[in-house]
Structure formats: structure tokens, C-alpha cells
Amino acid sequence: MPNKSTSNNYTYTASIITSDNRTVYLSGIAPDSSWYRKDPNIPNYTITAVIPNTSSTGPQIIGFAPAEDNPFNPGETKNFRVWTNESLTEMLWYVDGSDSPVSKGSLNYTWPITEGNHTIKFIGSNANGPVNKTWYLGGSSNEPSVPGGNPAQEIVFSPADSVLTRNVSETVDFSVSPDVFTTKEWYVDGDLVLNNTVSMSKSWSTSGTYNVTFSGSGSEDVLHTWTVKVVEEQKEDEVQNKSIITIAPEYQIIEPKKSFDLSIKVEPGTPISGTQLDFVFNSSKTSVNNVTEGDLLKQNGASTIFSKGTTDNSAGTVKNIYGFILGTSNVSSSGTMATVNLTAGSKTGMAEFSLSNVLISDADSKSVPYTVTNATVLIDTAPVMSTICCPKSVDEKSTLTFKVSAKDADCDRLILSASGLPEDASFNKTSGNFTWTPAVGQAGVYALTFEVSDGYLTDSENVTVTVNKLNNSPVISSFEPLNGSSFSEGERIEISVNASDAEGQALKYSIMIDGVACSNGTEYVLSLIHI
């Protein structure tokens, strides 16, 4: 009997574990023959894992394939796919900006490669919000791309806070700037409500928590979500009696791996005798070292009971921090309930701090109303602009070049920019090379500013460039008679000359015949006499 051969198709799951023990699983990976690498230095099919942002709500893309720098040969097929951390209810694929999707209901799309530049776009959503991913194939850029980089154009979101509290029927104005997107979509709780604009106003008639998401695509994809807590408007007397509990300072900048303190301050709206709460922090960016009692309840010399709570640095919580006055005493002046000592992690970024399960008691052990103000800490070391060397003086029509560079202690991706550039000067924000050849008439002093940003903090250096005026030789624009002209004896030869000077300086003329000066003007008449 002839030999029979069988083959089995297997799928695999990739697990990626970060340094802070977070794990991302990418399942259903099915290798095929197109993954074969003729050149071991050129990957044919790259799978990229993305660590989700734990502070964001809604679905997030945690992986995609292939990479844009993989080979895309006409006639072959590529399997485009995404992985998400939440199940999606809608999945749509578009090719080259098509009005209607080319595929629905799947995280995979197989596309036959054709010549030219193309875009493959995935848009998905569930009740918590949308996600999108775009591949740009065959395109080119005037400057080298930066793998894993942020958009070169800084995008500003308004309101700046991603977590908002608003009253019922109060309008919130959302906007994204600048408008650099080819598609613009707004979602409320996962439903598309508006498109083709970078701004939207929204109010709610009932209390609750709502998610507003902007999705934009262009040279880079942008996805930003605001969480809006809508509450019933408080009556004036209720507002006046509310205690105010604040995490202070509300904003500060801390270098990576440095320790810092956050104080939990209480401004009583009515006399109080105790406070209890949970402290919530971003465990991927900070860790708690200790919690100590403040002076809030001890202001009048009373004895107190204080618990520093239970710290869980993996979960990002310190639960059940509390303090109570022993006896019937109370306090009505502001003070610090507790101080939390923390250490910043090694990752650059914004860390949010909040309070939950807050209970403030009055002298009768009844809870009193309160408001909470959260805090934000930027963990970052500012980049430092290197001193710009080389002469900063140049003559007209000569070329001036120098290089701008910067360093960052956190090894963040740096973005260079320049302002005040004169006409025809060029600055490459990727290489940092400045080049300028001033034209005649551009003499003067120019003030230039070069800036570096790591996405959060900046540094800059001012440079003064002096362009020296070049004294160009005057140019004869006309001369008569023409060279090679013939004349007869007895004729009068009318000689005239005209010239110009680029700098507009006054010109002196001298007409010489056979080395002898005949005129200091622009005209002279020579008579040919037979001797």
C-alpha cells in the first residue's frame, strides 16, 4: 500500500509577562507557510503585544499582526488580526477607506496584497466603548519613522481630566485639537453618536456614570475616553455643610524611583469625630511604603485610635485607614487625617490617586456628606537639551549647519521641535539637523528656539544666528556700443554704461580708453579723427 502522510494544524497561545507581573495572553496563533523566512534577518509575520492601560475603561487592543515593516509582496495574502482584552459585539474591517466594511464579525481579515499604497483598518466596539487599529502599507515618509513612537503632533484633549463629575443637565464640552484626522467619531457608552468633527457637547438628564470616547485616524490613530459621573445637583445648604476631603498636593512631579508623600486632608463642614477610607493608587507606577497619622483629630488634645490600614501593592489599595476620637470630643478645623509615603516606579507616566469607601462621622457617630478631590503625580525626569555648539554666524549665500540633540535619564522617546525659523531654513526633528543658506537681503540677527519633549516635560535652548551682509560686486547691466562694433573715421562714438548693486550702494563710474581715464560718468562721446 502506498504510504499515507497526514498533517495537523495547531494553534498556540503566547503569554507575555511584564516586570510588574502583569500578563497578556494572545490566543489562536496559527502559523502557516507564509511565515517561512528566506532571510533570517527579515521577519515575515510579526505579532505585537500591547500592555493595556489599567487606568482606562473600555476595551483595549492587546495585540495585533502583522507589523507594517513586514514584507508585503503582491500576489501573496496576509492575515490581519487583532486581540482585545474584552469581547467585542461589533467587528468591522475596511480597505483603503471604503464606505462599507469588507468584512464583519471577526477579529481576523485575510487580504490579497496588490501594488501601491493601501490602508487596512479594524474598528470594533462593545457597550464599554470602541477600539480601532490601522495598518499603512506601502507608504513612505520624508523622515525616518520611530518604532513605537507617539504622534509627532501633540494632541490636546479637553477637558484635560479624564474623570469628570457633573450635575444632571449640565453641559460638558469635549474637544480634540489640532484637527489632524481623516476620520473623527464620537461614542457614548459604545454607541456612535457623532462623526466628522473634533468637538461635541453633551448633557445627561439622569444621574449615573457615562463613557465618552473620541476615535480619530490619520497618520496616527488616537483613542481617548472620558468617564463622566453625573450627579443630582446639591441644594445650597447641603453644599455648605459638606466636608471636603483632599489628597494633597493635587499635582506634583516626581522622578522615577524617588519617594514622596501624599497627605489626606479634611476640611470639616460640620464638627466631626472620625474618618475612615480606602486609598487607591496605580500599582504599575507607584508603591506604598507606610501610612502615618496626621493632626486632624488631635487638634484639641484628644486621645485617638488610628489604623494605617492594610496595604496591597499588587492591587493598588490601602484598605480601611481610619482614625477616631476617644470620648465625646470633636473637631471643626481643617487638618491632615493621614500621610501616605510612596515610592515612584521606574516607568514614566501619570499616576492617579483616589479615595473610596469614605465615611466621615460627626459627634453622634452619624455619617456626614463630603466631597473628594483626587491627586495626580507625574513620574518623569525632564529631558535635557545638549548645548548647541559651533559658530552661529554666517555670511549671505553661505550655508550654516549645526545639530540639536538632547538626553533623557528615563530613556523616553524624545521629540525635537523648533520655532522662529527664518525663511528657507530647515530643521529635521528626527535627526536634529539645522540647515540654512541665507539669501542676499537676509542679513540681520535671528532668534531661534529649539525644544525637546518626552511627552510630558520639556527643555529648550535659545540660539541667536547672525547673518553678515555680503558686499557683492556691482553688475553691469548694459554697455554701448556692443563689443565688436565697427566705426569709420570721422564718426562720433557714443559710449554709455549702466550698472546695479544688490546692496543698493551708490556706484562710481570710470570710462577708460586705452588705459586712459576719459570720464567719471556713465556717458562719453569719442570722435574718430584721421591723423
MARDREN-324233 format. One record per residue (C-alpha): residue number from 1; x, y, z. Coordinates in pm, 1 decimal. Each point is the difference from the previous one (the first is absolute). Layout:
NUM;X;Y;Z .
...
***
This chain:
1;0.0;0.0;0.0 .
2;121.0;348.2;-67.3 .
3;114.7;195.9;299.4 .
4;-245.8;255.0;128.3 .
5;115.1;325.3;152.2 .
6;-208.5;202.6;236.9 .
7;38.8;352.2;128.9 .
8;-149.2;174.2;299.0 .
9;-70.2;370.2;42.9 .
10;75.8;132.8;346.3 .
11;-82.1;331.1;161.7 .
12;207.5;155.7;273.6 .
13;-39.6;249.8;281.5 .
14;274.1;252.2;73.8 .
15;32.4;133.3;354.5 .
16;188.7;320.5;70.7 .
17;93.6;77.1;362.5 .
18;114.3;351.2;89.9 .
19;252.3;95.3;266.2 .
20;-288.1;88.6;234.5 .
21;-155.5;-346.8;-50.1 .
22;-282.9;104.0;-231.3 .
23;-78.2;-262.7;-264.5 .
24;-141.9;35.8;-350.3 .
25;-124.3;-311.0;-183.9 .
26;-25.7;-10.4;-380.2 .
27;-190.1;-314.5;-97.0 .
28;-85.1;-169.2;-328.6 .
29;339.1;55.8;-164.6 .
30;10.6;-229.1;-305.6 .
31;332.7;0.6;-190.7 .
32;-11.5;-74.2;-373.0 .
33;242.9;-28.4;-291.1 .
34;1.7;375.1;-58.4 .
35;194.4;36.1;325.2 .
36;302.1;-173.8;-156.3 .
37;302.5;231.3;6.0 .
38;232.6;-28.4;-297.2 .
39;216.0;265.4;160.8 .
40;29.0;-56.2;378.8 .
41;61.8;372.4;43.8 .
42;-338.0;98.2;-147.5 .
43;-309.1;-109.6;198.8 .
44;-295.6;-86.0;-223.5 .
45;-272.5;13.2;264.6 .
46;44.9;195.7;322.1 .
47;-248.2;-23.8;288.9 .
48;1.0;306.4;225.4 .
49;-127.9;-18.5;358.6 .
50;-131.3;314.4;171.4 .
51;-19.1;30.1;379.2 .
52;-343.4;150.0;82.0 .
53;-34.7;319.9;200.8 .
54;-152.4;-108.4;330.9 .
55;-131.3;350.0;70.1 .
56;-207.8;10.9;-320.1 .
57;-353.4;-130.5;-34.0 .
58;-145.6;-183.3;-296.7 .
59;156.9;-253.0;-236.7 .
60;364.0;31.0;-103.3 .
61;207.9;-162.2;-273.1 .
62;257.2;-228.6;163.8 .
63;156.4;-135.9;-319.2 .
64;4.8;26.6;-377.7 .
65;168.5;-157.0;-303.1 .
66;170.9;38.3;-237.7 .
67;234.6;297.0;40.9 .
68;11.0;272.4;-265.2 .
69;369.3;-68.5;-62.5 .
70;-64.6;-366.3;-88.1 .
71;34.7;-83.4;-372.4 .
72;-318.5;50.3;-203.8 .
73;56.8;-159.6;-341.3 .
74;-271.1;37.0;-267.9 .
75;-177.3;-329.2;-64.1 .
76;46.5;-127.5;355.9 .
77;-262.6;9.7;274.0 .
78;37.8;130.4;353.5 .
79;-215.4;-80.5;300.4 .
80;-71.9;322.2;189.1 .
81;-127.5;-45.0;352.2 .
82;-36.8;167.0;337.9 .
83;-35.4;-121.8;357.7 .
84;-203.9;189.8;261.6 .
85;-34.2;-23.3;376.3 .
86;-382.6;-1.4;-23.0 .
87;-241.6;-182.3;-228.1 .
88;-133.3;221.9;-277.7 .
89;-356.0;11.1;-129.2 .
90;85.9;173.2;-328.5 .
91;306.2;-65.9;-218.0 .
92;47.1;174.0;-336.2 .
93;285.1;-0.9;-254.5 .
94;59.1;271.5;-262.1 .
95;248.2;19.6;-289.4 .
96;124.9;329.7;-145.9 .
97;-268.2;206.2;174.2 .
98;-292.3;-193.2;-148.9 .
99;-343.7;134.7;93.3 .
100;-129.7;-342.2;99.5 .
101;192.1;-274.2;183.4 .
102;161.8;-278.6;-201.2 .
103;-37.4;-244.6;288.5 .
104;-209.0;-19.9;318.9 .
105;-15.3;-197.7;322.1 .
106;360.9;-117.5;25.7 .
107;329.1;104.3;156.7 .
108;173.4;-137.2;-314.4 .
109;5.4;118.5;-359.7 .
110;198.0;-160.9;-284.1 .
111;95.3;240.7;-279.4 .
112;165.3;-73.8;-337.3 .
113;287.3;246.0;-38.6 .
114;0.0;231.1;-303.1 .
115;237.4;267.0;-128.9 .
116;-5.2;352.8;142.1 .
117;-74.4;165.6;332.0 .
118;-289.1;-138.4;205.0 .
119;-166.5;25.7;341.1 .
120;-157.2;-286.6;192.1 .
121;-218.9;116.4;289.5 .
122;-174.7;-191.3;279.0 .
123;-275.9;161.3;209.1 .
124;-160.1;-187.4;287.2 .
125;-219.2;87.5;295.9 .
126;-206.6;-125.4;289.5 .
127;-220.1;171.0;257.3 .
128;308.4;143.5;172.6 .
129;144.1;179.4;-303.8 .
130;183.3;-38.7;-333.8 .
131;346.9;-110.8;-113.4 .
132;173.0;40.9;-334.9 .
133;323.7;-94.7;-173.2 .
134;129.1;115.0;-339.8 .
135;282.0;-143.6;-212.5 .
136;165.7;234.0;-254.0 .
137;158.1;-210.1;-274.3 .
138;240.3;109.3;-271.6 .
139;11.8;360.7;118.9 .
140;310.4;205.3;54.3 .
141;94.5;293.8;217.5 .
142;242.3;283.7;-54.3 .
143;159.4;-87.5;331.9 .
144;89.6;-330.9;161.8 .
145;-271.9;-148.8;211.6 .
146;51.7;-62.7;368.8 .
147;-112.5;-347.6;103.1 .
148;-258.5;10.6;271.8 .
149;3.6;379.0;-5.4 .
150;-271.2;242.1;90.9 .
151;-160.0;235.3;-248.3 .
152;242.6;271.1;-97.6 .
153;-290.3;245.0;31.5 .
154;-99.2;42.5;363.8 .
155;-372.2;-66.0;45.3 .
156;-184.0;202.3;265.8 .
157;-319.2;-132.2;157.2 .
158;-254.6;225.2;170.1 .
159;-104.4;-34.5;275.9 .
160;354.3;-93.1;103.7 .
161;-126.4;-224.7;282.1 .
162;-112.7;-341.7;-117.9 .
163;-229.5;-50.5;301.1 .
164;-268.9;266.8;43.9 .
165;-287.0;68.3;237.7 .
166;-289.3;208.4;-131.3 .
167;-353.9;82.9;108.3 .
168;-309.5;-130.1;-175.4 .
169;-80.2;217.8;-308.0 .
170;342.3;169.1;18.1 .
171;160.9;18.1;-345.5 .
172;353.3;-131.5;-50.0 .
173;199.5;125.3;-300.4 .
174;241.5;-262.0;-134.7 .
175;265.0;80.7;-260.8 .
176;318.5;-135.0;-157.2 .
177;259.6;224.3;-162.4 .
178;157.2;53.0;-242.5 .
179;-220.5;-150.9;-270.1 .
180;247.2;-235.3;-170.9 .
181;-237.9;-292.3;-55.6 .
182;-155.9;-141.8;-314.9 .
183;-277.8;-170.9;197.4 .
184;-153.8;132.5;322.2 .
185;-256.9;-191.4;205.6 .
186;-161.6;58.6;339.8 .
187;-147.6;-282.3;208.5 .
188;-210.1;11.5;316.2 .
189;0.5;-329.8;187.8 .
190;109.9;-180.1;-316.4 .
191;-263.8;151.4;-231.3 .
192;108.3;222.3;-289.4 .
193;-173.8;337.2;50.8 .
194;197.9;246.6;-215.4 .
195;268.6;4.8;-269.3 .
196;203.5;229.3;-226.7 .
197;74.4;247.3;281.2 .
198;259.9;42.3;275.1 .
199;-242.1;148.1;253.9 .
200;-320.8;-109.6;167.6 .
201;-227.4;135.3;274.6 .
202;-196.2;-239.2;217.9 .
203;-227.6;10.7;304.5 .
204;-190.4;-271.1;185.6 .
205;-349.3;12.5;149.4 .
206;56.4;-277.8;253.7 .
207;279.7;-70.3;245.5 .
208;246.0;-280.3;-68.1 .
209;344.3;-70.4;-143.7 .
210;54.0;45.1;-374.7 .
211;294.2;-55.6;-235.9 .
212;68.1;245.9;-283.2 .
213;258.7;-116.4;-256.1 .
214;165.6;179.6;-290.9 .
215;145.6;-218.2;-276.5 .
216;214.5;166.6;-265.6 .
217;214.9;-140.4;-277.3 .
218;253.2;152.5;-235.5 .
219;377.0;-27.5;-3.6 .
220;-45.9;-130.3;357.2 .
221;-303.6;-151.7;174.6 .
222;-129.8;171.6;313.9 .
223;-247.6;-140.1;252.1 .
224;-92.2;194.7;314.1 .
225;-274.6;-62.3;257.0 .
226;-151.1;228.2;261.6 .
227;-193.9;-153.4;289.8 .
228;-276.8;237.2;112.6 .
229;-173.2;-50.1;333.0 .
230;-333.1;183.2;-15.4 .
231;-152.6;87.0;337.8 .
232;-308.8;179.9;123.9 .
233;73.7;363.9;74.2 .
234;36.5;61.3;370.5 .
235;-210.1;255.6;179.3 .
236;186.0;303.4;129.5 .
237;-30.8;-94.4;367.8 .
238;125.2;-352.3;-75.9 .
239;302.4;139.8;-180.9 .
240;82.3;232.1;287.3 .
241;-1.3;-286.7;250.7 .
242;212.4;-235.7;-206.2 .
243;341.7;-96.4;127.6 .
244;277.4;26.6;-257.0 .
245;256.3;-279.1;-10.9 .
246;303.8;58.2;-220.4 .
247;309.9;-191.5;-105.3 .
248;279.0;258.4;8.5 .
249;186.9;120.4;-185.5 .
250;-251.0;-36.8;-280.4 .
251;281.4;-14.3;-257.9 .
252;374.0;-49.6;24.1 .
253;292.9;-128.0;-206.7 .
254;215.7;-279.7;141.4 .
255;308.4;-160.1;-151.1 .
256;-12.7;-378.1;-54.3 .
257;97.8;-212.6;302.0 .
258;-25.1;298.5;237.6 .
259;-217.1;0.8;313.3 .
260;-270.0;260.6;61.9 .
261;-291.6;76.0;233.1 .
262;-370.3;54.6;-58.5 .
263;-209.2;148.4;279.7 .
264;-367.8;-77.8;50.6 .
265;-144.8;329.6;123.7 .
266;-348.2;59.8;139.1 .
267;-184.5;331.6;22.2 .
268;-304.7;-75.3;218.8 .
269;-332.0;148.8;-110.6 .
270;-139.0;-84.0;343.0 .
271;180.3;-118.5;319.2 .
272;131.8;-354.9;-50.8 .
273;139.6;-272.7;224.1 .
274;135.8;-260.3;-241.7 .
275;98.2;-89.2;-356.2 .
276;34.5;-329.7;-186.4 .
277;102.4;-61.9;-362.5 .
278;187.8;-208.9;-257.6 .
279;296.6;149.9;-188.2 .
280;18.3;-105.8;-367.6 .
281;314.0;35.9;-213.6 .
282;152.4;-114.7;-330.1 .
283;195.1;-313.1;92.5 .
284;190.3;-6.7;-330.1 .
285;156.7;339.3;69.3 .
286;21.9;35.7;380.3 .
287;18.3;-201.0;320.1 .
288;-97.4;91.3;356.4 .
289;264.3;-14.7;273.4 .
290;-185.7;121.9;308.1 .
291;-304.7;187.0;129.9 .
292;27.5;228.0;304.6 .
293;-258.4;188.6;203.7 .
294;-43.0;373.9;-49.7 .
295;-110.8;280.4;231.8 .
296;-368.2;21.3;-100.7 .
297;-156.1;-172.5;300.6 .
298;268.9;101.5;252.4 .
299;-44.8;376.1;-37.6 .
300;-177.0;39.9;334.4 .
301;228.0;-240.6;187.5 .
302;-240.6;-291.6;-18.9 .
303;112.2;-363.1;8.9 .
304;-53.7;-188.4;-324.7 .
305;0.0;-344.4;-152.5 .
306;173.1;-24.9;-338.2 .
307;45.7;-286.2;-245.9 .
308;234.9;28.6;-296.6 .
309;-210.1;-255.3;-187.3 .
310;104.5;-301.8;-205.9 .
311;230.6;69.2;-294.3 .
312;-20.3;-211.8;-316.1 .
313;255.9;131.9;-250.0 .
314;-108.6;-255.0;-260.7 .
315;-362.8;111.5;8.2 .
316;87.8;367.5;46.8 .
317;-198.4;51.9;321.4 .
318;41.7;86.5;364.5 .
319;-325.8;-115.1;153.7 .
320;-165.6;111.5;321.4 .
321;209.6;297.6;106.5 .
322;-185.6;153.7;294.0 .
323;28.7;234.6;294.5 .
324;-246.3;75.6;283.0 .
325;-5.8;224.7;305.4 .
326;-39.4;-179.6;332.2 .
327;-276.5;163.8;199.7 .
328;-250.7;267.5;-95.7 .
329;238.9;258.4;-145.8 .
330;-11.8;113.8;-362.8 .
331;189.0;227.7;-239.8 .
332;-116.9;263.4;-245.5 .
333;331.7;136.6;-132.9 .
334;186.5;-130.0;-303.7 .
335;283.9;-246.4;46.3 .
336;183.2;-302.4;-137.5 .
337;-173.4;-330.4;66.6 .
338;292.3;-216.7;-125.7 .
339;320.7;23.5;-201.4 .
340;84.3;-271.1;-253.1 .
341;366.3;-52.2;-89.5 .
342;55.9;-151.8;-345.6 .
343;278.4;-83.5;-243.3 .
344;-27.6;74.1;-368.9 .
345;66.3;-285.7;-240.1 .
346;242.6;0.6;-290.5 .
347;-265.4;69.6;-264.6 .
348;-70.8;348.0;-126.5 .
349;-362.2;108.9;1.2 .
350;-295.4;140.6;191.4 .
351;-103.7;-175.0;321.7 .
352;-349.9;62.8;136.6 .
353;-92.3;-13.0;369.2 .
354;-353.7;-12.5;140.3 .
355;-204.1;-89.0;306.9 .
356;-285.3;-248.2;30.5 .
357;-234.9;-126.7;270.1 .
358;30.8;333.3;180.3 .
359;-186.6;39.5;329.1 .
360;16.9;320.4;206.3 .
361;-180.8;-7.3;335.4 .
362;-133.9;283.9;212.5 .
363;-8.6;14.1;380.5 .
364;-309.7;-223.7;1.2 .
365;176.1;-261.4;-218.4 .
366;-223.0;90.5;-293.9 .
367;147.2;24.6;-348.7 .
368;32.7;348.6;-147.2 .
369;3.6;99.8;-370.7 .
370;334.5;65.3;-166.7 .
371;176.9;67.8;-327.3 .
372;331.8;-153.0;-110.0 .
373;279.7;159.4;-201.9 .
374;241.7;-252.2;-149.0 .
375;367.5;45.2;-85.0 .
376;228.2;-63.6;-295.1 .
377;375.3;-57.7;2.1 .
378;213.4;22.0;-310.8 .
379;287.5;-245.1;25.4 .
380;264.9;137.1;-228.2 .
381;343.1;155.3;-30.5 .
382;8.4;296.9;-231.8 .
383;212.5;-43.9;-314.1 .
384;307.8;218.3;-27.5 .
385;93.9;183.4;-317.1 .
386;368.3;-37.7;-85.4 .
387;193.9;320.7;-48.5 .
388;-12.6;98.2;-365.5 .
389;356.9;48.6;-114.9 .
390;165.9;145.0;-309.4 .
391;0.8;361.1;-129.7 .
392;-338.6;168.3;-37.6 .
393;117.0;261.5;-250.1 .
394;-21.6;-35.5;-377.1 .
395;34.7;215.6;-309.7 .
396;-276.8;43.6;-251.5 .
397;7.7;-275.3;-265.2 .
398;204.8;-223.5;235.5 .
399;-137.6;-309.0;176.0 .
400;-35.5;-34.4;377.3 .
401;-53.8;-346.1;149.2 .
402;-6.8;-130.9;354.3 .
403;-155.3;-289.6;191.0 .
404;-251.5;13.9;284.3 .
405;-8.1;-290.8;245.6 .
406;-132.4;-82.4;345.3 .
407;23.6;-265.6;269.8 .
408;-258.0;-157.7;228.3 .
409;82.2;-183.7;321.4 .
410;-311.9;-216.9;-38.6 .
411;88.8;-104.2;-357.8 .
412;-335.0;137.3;-120.7 .
413;-59.0;63.4;-369.3 .
414;84.8;365.8;-58.5 .
415;-167.8;238.0;-243.0 .
416;196.8;297.8;-132.2 .
417;-160.9;316.3;-132.9 .
418;103.4;350.0;-103.5 .
419;-163.6;341.4;-13.1 .
420;102.1;330.7;-152.6 .
421;162.0;-161.9;-303.5 .
422;82.8;255.0;-272.0 .
423;-120.6;-42.0;-356.4 .
424;157.8;-293.4;-187.3 .
425;161.8;-139.8;317.2 .
426;-63.4;-369.7;68.1 .
427;-1.2;-203.8;319.7 .
428;-28.3;-379.3;4.4 .
429;-177.4;-89.9;324.3 .
430;121.3;-360.9;-22.0 .
431;372.1;53.5;-62.0 .
432;16.0;344.1;162.9 .
433;185.2;149.9;-297.4 .
434;-45.7;372.8;-67.0 .
435;95.5;136.0;-344.3 .
436;-31.9;350.4;-143.2 .
437;152.2;186.7;-292.8 .
438;-103.9;365.4;42.3 .
439;-75.9;178.5;-323.9 .
440;120.5;347.3;-91.8 .
441;-214.8;243.0;195.9 .
442;-41.2;-225.7;307.0 .
443;278.4;162.1;200.8 .
444;-94.9;55.9;363.3 .
445;-35.0;-167.6;338.8 .
446;-242.1;-292.0;45.5 .
447;-124.4;-149.9;328.9 .
448;-74.2;-373.5;-23.2 .
449;-137.4;-229.8;269.7 .
450;53.7;-376.0;3.5 .
451;-205.3;-217.0;235.5 .
452;3.4;-364.3;106.3 .
453;-294.4;-183.9;155.9 .
454;-36.1;-348.5;142.8 .
455;-377.7;25.4;-31.1 .
456;-38.7;160.7;342.1 .
457;289.6;232.2;86.2 .
458;210.3;224.2;-221.8 .
459;331.5;180.5;-19.0 .
460;104.0;266.2;-247.8 .
461;295.7;202.6;-118.7 .
462;1.3;336.4;-173.1 .
463;244.9;56.5;-283.6 .
464;88.4;332.6;-160.4 .
465;112.4;-17.7;-362.8 .
466;171.4;300.9;-155.9 .
467;-2.9;30.7;-379.6 .
468;275.9;227.0;-128.7 .
469;-73.0;228.3;-290.4 .
470;197.0;-102.9;-306.9 .
471;144.7;282.1;-214.4 .
472;-65.4;-140.3;-345.4 .
473;175.4;149.1;-301.8 .
474;-212.7;233.8;-211.9 .
475;-130.9;-144.0;-323.3 .
476;11.4;182.0;-336.9 .
477;-346.9;-29.2;-142.7 .
478;61.2;180.2;-332.6 .
479;292.2;138.2;-201.2 .
480;7.3;173.4;-337.0 .
481;135.5;-34.0;-255.5 .
482;-11.3;-376.6;-12.0 .
483;323.6;-189.9;-1.7 .
484;126.9;-52.4;-356.3 .
485;-173.4;307.4;-144.9 .
486;171.2;173.4;-302.3 .
487;33.5;374.2;-62.3 .
488;143.2;223.5;-277.1 .
489;234.6;292.7;31.6 .
490;-178.6;314.7;92.8 .
491;-284.3;-175.3;176.8 .
492;-104.8;86.0;352.4 .
493;-20.8;-298.2;234.8 .
494;-250.7;44.9;279.8 .
495;111.0;-208.8;296.7 .
496;-247.9;-72.8;283.3 .
497;-0.6;-242.2;292.2 .
498;-257.8;-101.3;262.6 .
499;53.8;-220.2;309.3 .
500;-183.9;-118.1;314.3 .
501;99.5;-100.0;353.8 .
502;-181.4;-268.6;204.7 .
503;55.5;193.4;322.3 .
504;-125.8;324.8;-154.2 .
505;326.3;183.1;60.2 .
506;89.7;312.1;-201.3 .
507;222.1;-86.5;-297.6 .
508;297.9;187.4;-144.2 .
509;74.3;-26.9;-371.7 .
510;320.7;36.9;-201.2 .
511;16.9;-24.1;-381.4 .
512;353.4;-72.7;-121.6 .
513;128.7;-16.9;-357.5 .
514;334.6;-169.3;-57.5 .
515;65.5;22.2;374.3 .
516;-68.1;370.7;17.6 .
517;-291.0;123.7;214.7 .
518;-232.1;203.3;-216.8 .
519;-312.0;38.9;215.6 .
520;-126.8;-52.7;354.6 .
521;-357.9;-16.6;-118.3 .
522;-216.0;-252.5;-177.0 .
523;33.3;159.1;-346.8 .
524;281.6;116.5;-228.3 .
525;24.0;100.1;-366.6 .
526;311.5;-97.8;-196.0 .
527;75.4;163.7;-336.1 .
528;205.8;-198.2;-249.7 .
529;237.9;246.3;-170.6 .
530;239.7;-101.8;-275.2 .
531;358.9;95.4;76.6 .
***
